Amino acid sequence: MPLQRYNDRRVLITGGGSGIGQATVLRILDEGGRVAAADVSESGLKDTVAKAEPHRDRLTTVVLDVSSEESVKQGVAQAVEALGGLDALVNAAGILRSVHFLETTLADFEQVLRINLIGTFLMTREAIPALRNGADPAVVNFSSTSAAFAHPYMSAYAASKGGVQAMTHTLALEFAKERIRFNSVQPGSISSGMTDGTGESKQSIGPGLPADADFSLFGKIMPTLPVDGGGMFAKPDAVAAVVAMLASSDAYFVTGTEVRVDGGTHM
């Protein structure tokens, strides 16, 4: 039987229509939580609902674009109303663009920052008033191993995730006296909507790499732990389990840090 750390706990999760976000929705539902899953993809949310049996009565879905201030305001208000308050926010929504740096367009660079970094800012700012009234309030942001370690062809993504990590530290200190905890996870070598090409506005790492990519550069970012089925990507539930811990009351004395989930890639 799974842990039951989320009985009567209310959680809003972005990127809930695919990949790690969806896995986190399902994990927290399994632990007894009430969840509002938000995503820009209606079809993705329908897939999450279909997979949420037998917990669908505790799942609300919200179509939300994290890059739009108006959409965030409306979506967070809808989620908080449906849940009757908010105890935790998980900012899992994100996109990846892989391209040679000199071929990176300003539009693509700005889009990645808009969704990954500004989206995290908008969601967090809008959720804090509800979190202030929550029980053991917590925010879990999504950084990446690329924030601290070189990942070729991913400059915009790395910049956005480095920003998320730095902002997480700042918010942890700013809101410490209010007992709102802020932490981030750093996934690496994880199968997700960004790496397998599923979900709207997502791009695959594989097909998304430049045609002349130098694959020898990726030798340093291979996991050391064996991956079930071979390959280099672990399942999203590897990250969902860590997120569930950080957003729960079990992590009551953990704030202002990041947890790397990469199978030992960056020892």
Rosetta silent file (secondary structure, phi, psi, omega in degrees, C-alpha in Angstrom):
SEQUENCE: MPLQRYNDRRVLITGGGSGIGQATVLRILDEGGRVAAADVSESGLKDTVAKAEPHRDRLTTVVLDVSSEESVKQGVAQAVEALGGLDALVNAAGILRSVHFLETTLADFEQVLRINLIGTFLMTREAIPALRNGADPAVVNFSSTSAAFAHPYMSAYAASKGGVQAMTHTLALEFAKERIRFNSVQPGSISSGMTDGTGESKQSIGPGLPADADFSLFGKIMPTLPVDGGGMFAKPDAVAAVVAMLASSDAYFVTGTEVRVDGGTHM
SCORE:     score description
SCORE:     0.000 S_00000001
   1 L     0.000  133.435 -178.552    0.000    0.000    0.000 S_00000001
   2 L   -67.681  160.468  173.296    1.433    3.430   -0.913 S_00000001
   3 L   -56.348  154.688  178.884    2.230    6.034    1.696 S_00000001
   4 L  -123.442   58.065 -177.594   -0.695    8.220    2.707 S_00000001
   5 L   -81.701   -8.364 -171.382    1.045   11.538    3.338 S_00000001
   6 L  -113.799   16.291  174.939   -1.511   13.577    1.421 S_00000001
   7 L   -58.016  123.869 -178.854   -4.806   12.856    3.183 S_00000001
   8 L    67.631   14.898  178.785   -6.686   16.203    3.189 S_00000001
   9 L  -100.909  135.838 -173.720   -3.719   17.870    1.403 S_00000001
  10 E  -111.166  125.824 -170.585   -4.476   20.092   -1.610 S_00000001
  11 E  -133.589  133.359  173.833   -1.941   20.314   -4.433 S_00000001
  12 E  -107.350  125.988 -175.952   -1.769   22.245   -7.713 S_00000001
  13 E  -126.900  119.479  175.156    0.537   20.697  -10.326 S_00000001
  14 E   -86.032  162.880 -176.175    1.397   22.308  -13.657 S_00000001
  15 L    65.983   25.157 -173.907    2.461   20.203  -16.625 S_00000001
  16 L   -77.324    3.398 -177.720    0.008   17.630  -15.336 S_00000001
  17 L   -95.762   -2.644 -179.797   -0.930   16.355  -18.777 S_00000001
  18 L  -166.868  167.807  169.656    2.234   14.371  -19.537 S_00000001
  19 H    55.017 -137.476 -175.038    5.628   13.162  -18.361 S_00000001
  20 H   -67.058  -36.512  178.196    6.866   13.960  -14.876 S_00000001
  21 H   -60.174  -46.443  178.492    3.975   16.309  -14.147 S_00000001
  22 H   -63.956  -42.760  178.261    1.453   13.581  -14.906 S_00000001
  23 H   -60.397  -36.241  178.966    3.439   11.046  -12.887 S_00000001
  24 H   -69.329  -40.718  175.218    3.414   13.459   -9.939 S_00000001
  25 H   -55.283  -50.265 -176.811   -0.350   13.909  -10.208 S_00000001
  26 H   -66.131  -37.943  179.492   -0.838   10.140  -10.091 S_00000001
  27 H   -63.856  -46.961 -176.883    1.641    9.668   -7.241 S_00000001
  28 H   -70.961  -32.610  172.448    0.008   12.281   -5.021 S_00000001
  29 H   -62.890  -42.510  178.148   -3.464   10.928   -5.785 S_00000001
  30 H   -59.555  -30.096 -178.832   -2.204    7.477   -4.764 S_00000001
  31 L   -90.098   10.169  173.705   -1.098    9.006   -1.467 S_00000001
  32 L    95.469    5.045 -176.572   -4.580   10.361   -0.771 S_00000001
  33 L   -77.968  163.604  171.031   -4.190   13.942   -1.979 S_00000001
  34 E  -104.883  124.964 -168.168   -6.654   16.220   -3.704 S_00000001
  35 E  -126.159  136.868  166.227   -5.045   17.477   -6.908 S_00000001
  36 E  -106.797  111.841  178.958   -5.664   20.165   -9.496 S_00000001
  37 E   -93.755  122.838 -178.424   -3.750   19.144  -12.612 S_00000001
  38 E  -114.408  140.695  177.917   -3.019   22.090  -14.921 S_00000001
  39 E  -163.221  154.729  175.406   -1.732   21.913  -18.475 S_00000001
  40 L   -74.708  -18.260 -175.583   -1.981   23.791  -21.771 S_00000001
  41 L   -98.894  113.460  176.396   -3.038   20.528  -23.431 S_00000001
  42 H   -64.965  -40.409 -179.701   -6.665   19.491  -23.034 S_00000001
  43 H   -65.294  -36.816  177.077   -5.920   16.095  -24.566 S_00000001
  44 H   -63.169  -41.583  178.779   -3.074   15.589  -22.112 S_00000001
  45 H   -66.000  -37.021  176.455   -5.365   16.336  -19.179 S_00000001
  46 H   -63.095  -37.390  177.200   -7.937   13.877  -20.521 S_00000001
  47 H   -65.208  -39.903  178.035   -5.188   11.238  -20.608 S_00000001
  48 H   -63.276  -44.014  178.451   -4.316   12.031  -16.989 S_00000001
  49 H   -59.556  -42.909 -179.562   -7.956   11.685  -15.954 S_00000001
  50 H   -62.489  -31.918 -178.636   -8.166    8.318  -17.721 S_00000001
  51 H   -87.490   -5.724 -171.898   -5.107    7.103  -15.804 S_00000001
  52 L   -88.618    1.390  176.206   -6.298    8.429  -12.460 S_00000001
  53 L   -60.225  141.372    2.161   -8.717    5.609  -11.652 S_00000001
  54 L   -97.703   32.591 -172.739   -9.801    4.933   -8.927 S_00000001
  55 L  -110.735   17.409 -172.146   -9.000    8.434   -7.634 S_00000001
  56 H   -63.620  -22.688 -179.899  -10.821   10.585  -10.181 S_00000001
  57 H   -69.821  -16.084  178.783  -13.135   12.015   -7.533 S_00000001
  58 H  -106.181   13.279 -177.616  -10.116   13.798   -6.021 S_00000001
  59 E  -117.615  127.722  173.117   -8.807   15.163   -9.332 S_00000001
  60 E  -116.052  143.265  176.920   -9.658   18.517  -10.908 S_00000001
  61 E  -116.021  145.457 -178.845   -8.238   19.625  -14.255 S_00000001
  62 E  -135.347  121.929  173.922   -7.477   23.164  -15.352 S_00000001
  63 E   -79.600  118.410 -170.482   -6.490   24.232  -18.858 S_00000001
  64 L  -148.541  134.828  176.235   -3.763   26.778  -18.180 S_00000001
  65 L  -105.958  107.794 -174.385   -0.933   28.426  -20.122 S_00000001
  66 L   -65.618  -17.171 -179.108    1.842   29.256  -17.645 S_00000001
  67 L   -83.376   -6.657 -177.898    3.342   31.794  -20.066 S_00000001
  68 L  -109.299  119.825 -179.554    0.190   33.959  -19.927 S_00000001
  69 H   -59.553  -42.030 -179.158   -0.350   36.151  -16.886 S_00000001
  70 H   -66.870  -42.069  178.273   -4.104   36.273  -17.431 S_00000001
  71 H   -63.190  -40.297  178.503   -4.356   32.511  -17.909 S_00000001
  72 H   -63.440  -45.421  179.610   -2.354   31.933  -14.726 S_00000001
  73 H   -59.299  -46.542 -179.185   -4.567   34.268  -12.715 S_00000001
  74 H   -67.690  -43.170 -175.904   -7.732   32.579  -13.938 S_00000001
  75 H   -67.390  -43.434  179.404   -6.339   29.054  -13.660 S_00000001
  76 H   -65.057  -41.956  178.055   -4.940   29.399  -10.145 S_00000001
  77 H   -60.983  -41.634  178.562   -8.192   30.954   -8.932 S_00000001
  78 H   -63.548  -42.949 -178.941  -10.135   28.090  -10.499 S_00000001
  79 H   -66.279  -45.420 -178.533   -7.865   25.491   -8.918 S_00000001
  80 H   -63.140  -39.684  178.606   -7.946   27.070   -5.446 S_00000001
  81 H   -65.275  -43.513 -178.755  -11.725   27.309   -5.552 S_00000001
  82 H   -65.755  -37.389 -177.940  -12.095   23.691   -6.650 S_00000001
  83 H   -84.126  -17.518 -176.397   -9.685   22.446   -3.990 S_00000001
  84 L    77.361   26.229 -177.798  -11.006   24.700   -1.242 S_00000001
  85 L   134.113 -172.162 -177.320   -7.553   26.140   -0.618 S_00000001
  86 L  -151.785  131.157  177.883   -3.953   25.201   -1.377 S_00000001
  87 L  -111.750  -24.221 -178.878   -1.202   23.444    0.564 S_00000001
  88 E  -152.382  146.466  176.179    1.381   22.795   -2.148 S_00000001
  89 E  -123.954  132.183  175.845    2.341   23.973   -5.620 S_00000001
  90 E  -120.306  114.983 -178.409    4.417   21.926   -8.060 S_00000001
  91 E   -95.178   81.718 -176.120    5.768   23.860  -11.057 S_00000001
  92 L   -97.709  -12.594 -177.070    6.477   21.019  -13.487 S_00000001
  93 L   -64.380  139.485  178.312    5.468   22.663  -16.790 S_00000001
  94 L  -175.811  163.417  176.087    8.326   23.290  -19.206 S_00000001
  95 L  -132.601  162.732  179.475    9.678   23.039  -22.736 S_00000001
  96 L  -133.040  136.559  171.179   13.018   22.224  -24.310 S_00000001
  97 L  -126.537  125.807 -179.847   14.627   23.446  -27.519 S_00000001
  98 L  -112.517  119.081 -175.613   17.861   21.805  -28.679 S_00000001
  99 L  -162.090  155.491  172.326   19.843   23.714  -31.281 S_00000001
 100 L   -56.872  139.308 -177.246   23.332   25.071  -32.036 S_00000001
 101 H   -55.145  -44.833 -176.887   23.810   28.250  -30.019 S_00000001
 102 H   -70.798  -11.359  177.346   24.580   30.380  -33.085 S_00000001
 103 H  -104.439    5.068  178.901   21.374   29.143  -34.727 S_00000001
 104 L   -75.967  123.485  178.416   19.202   29.907  -31.717 S_00000001
 105 L   -81.609  155.472  176.614   16.621   32.537  -32.607 S_00000001
 106 H   -60.637  -39.248 -179.509   15.648   35.259  -30.195 S_00000001
 107 H   -61.733  -43.081  179.859   12.047   34.049  -30.398 S_00000001
 108 H   -67.756  -42.131  179.419   12.990   30.507  -29.374 S_00000001
 109 H   -61.137  -45.399 -178.956   15.246   31.683  -26.555 S_00000001
 110 H   -67.052  -35.745  179.802   12.555   33.971  -25.223 S_00000001
 111 H   -64.312  -42.280  179.450    9.871   31.271  -25.499 S_00000001
 112 H   -63.454  -45.709  177.962   11.880   28.838  -23.387 S_00000001
 113 H   -65.516  -35.938 -178.185   12.496   31.479  -20.714 S_00000001
 114 H   -62.573  -44.117 -177.718    8.882   32.605  -20.908 S_00000001
 115 H   -80.551  -49.341 -172.595    7.491   29.160  -20.138 S_00000001
 116 H   -74.911  -44.920 -174.807   10.155   27.683  -17.873 S_00000001
 117 H   -95.508  -55.132 -179.175   11.262   30.693  -15.830 S_00000001
 118 H   -66.986  -35.141  176.294    8.575   33.355  -16.126 S_00000001
 119 H   -60.482  -41.073  176.903    5.887   30.676  -15.943 S_00000001
 120 H   -64.595  -41.454  176.337    7.309   29.498  -12.628 S_00000001
 121 H   -60.228  -49.196 -176.729    7.375   33.108  -11.393 S_00000001
 122 H   -62.915  -45.970 -179.138    3.770   33.767  -12.440 S_00000001
 123 H   -62.423  -43.973 -177.486    2.411   30.554  -10.934 S_00000001
 124 H   -66.892  -45.904 -179.882    4.258   31.048   -7.654 S_00000001
 125 H   -59.448  -40.519 -176.942    3.298   34.687   -7.266 S_00000001
 126 H   -74.437  -27.674 -175.754   -0.357   33.898   -7.892 S_00000001
 127 H   -86.933  -21.204 -173.606   -0.405   30.889   -5.547 S_00000001
 128 H   -58.637  -41.829  178.197    1.303   32.428   -2.507 S_00000001
 129 H   -56.000  -39.054  177.782   -1.819   34.148   -1.079 S_00000001
 130 H   -73.768  -38.268  179.109   -3.575   30.765   -0.930 S_00000001
 131 H   -62.946  -32.351  179.550   -0.449   28.982    0.317 S_00000001
 132 L   -58.998  -27.343  179.654   -0.227   31.435    3.220 S_00000001
 133 L   -99.974    6.673 -177.310   -3.463   29.919    4.514 S_00000001
 134 L   -87.894  172.352  177.810   -2.431   26.340    3.751 S_00000001
 135 L   -95.326  127.029 -178.079   -1.158   23.582    6.008 S_00000001
 136 L    44.647   57.549 -172.544    2.621   23.055    5.910 S_00000001
 137 L   -63.756  141.313 -177.188    2.767   25.053    2.659 S_00000001
 138 E  -147.779  147.471  173.074    5.382   24.034    0.104 S_00000001
 139 E  -124.351  130.411  174.758    6.475   24.863   -3.430 S_00000001
 140 E  -117.274  116.643  178.964    8.463   22.436   -5.553 S_00000001
 141 E   -99.930  161.375  179.290   10.045   23.934   -8.656 S_00000001
 142 E  -108.760  105.310  168.072   11.653   22.151  -11.570 S_00000001
 143 L   -90.841 -146.740 -178.898   15.262   23.028  -12.209 S_00000001
 144 L  -168.525  155.738  173.499   17.488   20.614  -14.157 S_00000001
 145 H   -60.948  -22.980  179.490   20.926   19.078  -14.065 S_00000001
 146 H   -68.850  -13.526  178.949   21.624   21.429  -16.984 S_00000001
 147 H   -69.898  -26.437 -176.214   21.499   24.348  -14.530 S_00000001
 148 L  -122.781  -13.134 -176.891   24.848   23.331  -13.046 S_00000001
 149 L  -129.100  146.317 -174.293   26.396   20.943  -15.586 S_00000001
 150 L   -69.636  122.785  172.390   27.092   21.442  -19.288 S_00000001
 151 L  -120.749  111.650 -174.151   24.440   20.020  -21.618 S_00000001
 152 L   -63.672  148.441  173.674   25.291   20.784  -25.252 S_00000001
 153 L    70.260   13.560 -175.506   22.810   22.490  -27.581 S_00000001
 154 L  -127.597   42.275 -172.861   20.516   23.478  -24.698 S_00000001
 155 H   -62.731  -44.152 -179.012   21.642   27.003  -23.815 S_00000001
 156 H   -65.633  -43.232  179.417   18.160   28.518  -23.464 S_00000001
 157 H   -61.858  -46.635  179.771   16.916   25.582  -21.417 S_00000001
 158 H   -61.804  -41.616  179.105   19.961   25.676  -19.135 S_00000001
 159 H   -62.465  -42.411 -179.388   19.594   29.434  -18.653 S_00000001
 160 H   -66.059  -40.689 -177.796   15.939   29.072  -17.730 S_00000001
 161 H   -74.729  -31.370  172.325   16.578   26.256  -15.255 S_00000001
 162 H   -63.607  -38.758  177.013   19.493   28.087  -13.668 S_00000001
 163 H   -64.363  -41.055  177.756   17.123   30.992  -13.144 S_00000001
 164 H   -61.014  -43.654 -178.999   14.541   28.723  -11.547 S_00000001
 165 H   -63.140  -45.362  179.945   17.144   27.351   -9.155 S_00000001
 166 H   -64.918  -41.908  179.338   18.373   30.803   -8.136 S_00000001
 167 H   -64.089  -36.578  179.235   14.820   32.106   -7.696 S_00000001
 168 H   -60.954  -43.283  177.977   13.955   29.093   -5.537 S_00000001
 169 H   -61.976  -43.997 -178.726   16.769   29.942   -3.116 S_00000001
 170 H   -61.943  -46.359 -178.244   15.666   33.569   -2.949 S_00000001
 171 H   -67.854  -33.991  178.461   12.021   32.725   -2.254 S_00000001
 172 H   -60.045  -40.180  179.157   12.980   30.167    0.385 S_00000001
 173 H   -74.701  -43.082 -176.147   14.694   32.891    2.389 S_00000001
 174 H   -62.136  -34.823 -175.013   12.082   35.570    1.725 S_00000001
 175 L  -109.000   13.697 -177.803    9.199   33.398    2.925 S_00000001
 176 H   -61.384  -42.913 -178.193   10.976   31.387    5.625 S_00000001
 177 H   -67.107  -19.564  175.353    9.346   33.287    8.491 S_00000001
 178 H   -91.505    2.147  177.160    5.954   32.487    6.947 S_00000001
 179 L    62.013   30.205  170.643    6.940   28.802    6.910 S_00000001
 180 L   -96.071  119.235 -176.749    6.432   28.417    3.159 S_00000001
 181 E   -91.146  139.885  177.894    9.089   26.001    1.952 S_00000001
 182 E  -127.299  121.279  175.245   10.681   26.286   -1.499 S_00000001
 183 E  -138.024  168.006  176.014   12.768   23.517   -3.033 S_00000001
 184 E  -136.199  156.507  171.895   13.543   22.292   -6.520 S_00000001
 185 E  -107.032  151.605  177.437   14.283   19.017   -8.217 S_00000001
 186 E  -121.816   84.935  177.962   16.976   18.588  -10.865 S_00000001
 187 E   -70.304  147.559  172.955   15.911   15.771  -13.185 S_00000001
 188 L  -151.990  139.700 -178.834   18.447   14.290  -15.562 S_00000001
 189 L    57.913   44.402  179.281   18.185   11.277  -17.868 S_00000001
 190 E  -119.506  131.714  174.469   14.441   11.065  -17.246 S_00000001
 191 L   -69.166  129.814 -178.890   11.827   10.190  -19.846 S_00000001
 192 L  -152.269 -179.471  177.006    9.284   13.008  -19.996 S_00000001
 193 H   -59.944  -25.419 -179.580    7.007   14.924  -22.319 S_00000001
 194 H   -81.543  -30.869 -175.857   10.076   16.903  -23.388 S_00000001
 195 H   -92.011  -20.942 -179.872   12.258   13.898  -24.132 S_00000001
 196 H  -107.534    0.947  174.522    9.700   11.680  -25.837 S_00000001
 197 L    82.153    8.375  179.887    7.960   14.374  -27.848 S_00000001
 198 L   -88.004  159.556  177.863    4.527   14.017  -26.240 S_00000001
 199 L    86.176  156.562  179.247    2.329   16.891  -25.226 S_00000001
 200 L   -75.482  148.009  178.329    1.747   20.243  -26.832 S_00000001
 201 L    59.621   27.485  177.747    4.655   22.681  -27.204 S_00000001
 202 L  -112.299  149.225  178.278    7.114   19.915  -26.386 S_00000001
 203 L  -131.080  135.598 -176.988   10.168   18.958  -28.411 S_00000001
 204 L   -72.594  140.742  175.034   12.038   15.684  -28.269 S_00000001
 205 H   -64.910  -42.911 -177.757   15.669   15.658  -27.187 S_00000001
 206 H   -63.435  -74.049  178.674   16.450   12.942  -29.719 S_00000001
 207 H   -60.747  -21.543 -177.365   14.823   14.202  -32.928 S_00000001
 208 H   -80.430  -11.029  178.892   15.230   17.749  -31.630 S_00000001
 209 L   -70.892  152.439  175.350   19.017   17.631  -31.654 S_00000001
 210 L   -56.517  146.817 -177.923   20.861   19.249  -34.549 S_00000001
 211 L   -59.740  -30.095 -179.242   21.401   16.846  -37.455 S_00000001
 212 L  -103.705   27.487 -178.920   25.161   17.234  -37.071 S_00000001
 213 L   -57.210  140.240  177.195   25.174   16.945  -33.275 S_00000001
 214 L   -89.528   98.806 -174.050   28.423   15.663  -31.792 S_00000001
 215 H   -71.708  -12.633  175.492   27.222   12.730  -29.701 S_00000001
 216 H   -65.869  -22.574  179.532   30.633   12.332  -28.090 S_00000001
 217 H   -69.846  -18.930 -177.660   29.713   15.382  -26.026 S_00000001
 218 H   -89.083    0.175 -179.518   26.969   13.382  -24.325 S_00000001
 219 H   -62.081  -26.530 -177.558   29.387   10.831  -22.898 S_00000001
 220 H   -85.764   -6.599 -177.099   29.621   12.840  -19.694 S_00000001
 221 H  -122.602   41.407  173.705   25.874   12.909  -19.077 S_00000001
 222 L  -103.020  138.401 -179.706   25.018    9.236  -19.105 S_00000001
 223 L   -65.807  146.631  176.965   23.561    7.687  -15.928 S_00000001
 224 L   -90.614  -29.801  174.408   25.738    5.297  -13.972 S_00000001
 225 L   -72.296  141.890  178.193   22.839    3.402  -12.421 S_00000001
 226 L   -66.703  143.725  179.127   21.330    0.841  -14.799 S_00000001
 227 L  -105.013  131.257  178.946   18.034    1.837  -16.411 S_00000001
 228 L   -55.735  129.873 -179.763   15.270   -0.738  -16.734 S_00000001
 229 L    83.906    1.948 -177.796   15.007   -1.798  -20.360 S_00000001
 230 L    80.600 -168.757 -178.553   18.367   -0.282  -21.208 S_00000001
 231 L    78.079 -164.602 -175.851   18.860    3.158  -22.734 S_00000001
 232 L  -121.572   -1.122 -175.531   19.583    6.325  -20.791 S_00000001
 233 L  -111.887  123.502  173.191   16.152    7.517  -19.599 S_00000001
 234 E   -82.583  166.090 -178.321   14.499    6.414  -16.356 S_00000001
 235 L   -73.753  154.189 -179.104   10.728    6.572  -15.910 S_00000001
 236 L   -59.349  -24.958 -177.672    9.064    9.800  -14.705 S_00000001
 237 H   -65.388  -18.030  176.022    7.991    8.164  -11.457 S_00000001
 238 H   -62.440  -36.407  178.077   11.625    8.367  -10.285 S_00000001
 239 H   -83.937  -38.519 -178.879   11.190   12.133  -10.030 S_00000001
 240 H   -56.595  -37.607  179.782    7.560   12.050   -8.928 S_00000001
 241 H   -63.500  -38.803  179.901    8.564   10.145   -5.785 S_00000001
 242 H   -71.824  -41.663  177.270   11.052   12.864   -4.828 S_00000001
 243 H   -59.687  -43.750 -179.467    8.577   15.652   -5.571 S_00000001
 244 H   -60.175  -36.686  177.028    5.983   13.907   -3.400 S_00000001
 245 H   -67.533  -48.845 -175.615    8.425   13.869   -0.504 S_00000001
 246 H   -64.744  -31.721 -178.579    9.426   17.531   -0.871 S_00000001
 247 L   -87.534   -4.080 -178.802    5.822   18.743   -1.123 S_00000001
 248 L   -94.710  170.429  177.485    4.716   16.691    1.884 S_00000001
 249 H   -69.119  -15.620  176.777    4.922   17.458    5.591 S_00000001
 250 H   -59.085  -28.979 -177.713    7.742   14.905    5.825 S_00000001
 251 H   -96.628   35.080 -173.622   10.043   17.613    4.434 S_00000001
 252 L   -61.593  -20.951 -178.824    9.069   20.135    7.115 S_00000001
 253 L  -115.292   25.629  179.454   12.726   21.079    7.733 S_00000001
 254 L  -119.377  117.697  176.360   13.862   21.131    4.102 S_00000001
 255 L  -156.536  154.093  176.456   13.913   24.417    2.219 S_00000001
 256 L    71.499   29.466 -178.958   16.142   26.404   -0.129 S_00000001
 257 E  -139.681  178.706  178.159   17.802   23.425   -1.753 S_00000001
 258 E  -133.721  149.619  178.870   17.621   21.144   -4.781 S_00000001
 259 E  -118.104  121.131 -179.107   17.575   17.381   -5.145 S_00000001
 260 E   -85.214  129.378  179.937   19.300   15.863   -8.173 S_00000001
 261 E  -124.437   88.280 -170.697   17.508   12.864   -9.708 S_00000001
 262 L  -143.148   13.608  178.207   19.813   11.616  -12.464 S_00000001
 263 L    64.997   25.751  179.141   20.934    8.066  -11.736 S_00000001
 264 L    81.535   16.726 -178.938   24.397    9.220  -10.750 S_00000001
 265 L   -61.040  -40.068 -172.850   25.076   11.055  -14.005 S_00000001
 266 L  -115.115   52.491  179.239   26.719   14.013  -12.296 S_00000001
 267 L   -66.165    0.000    0.000   28.583   12.492   -9.356 S_00000001
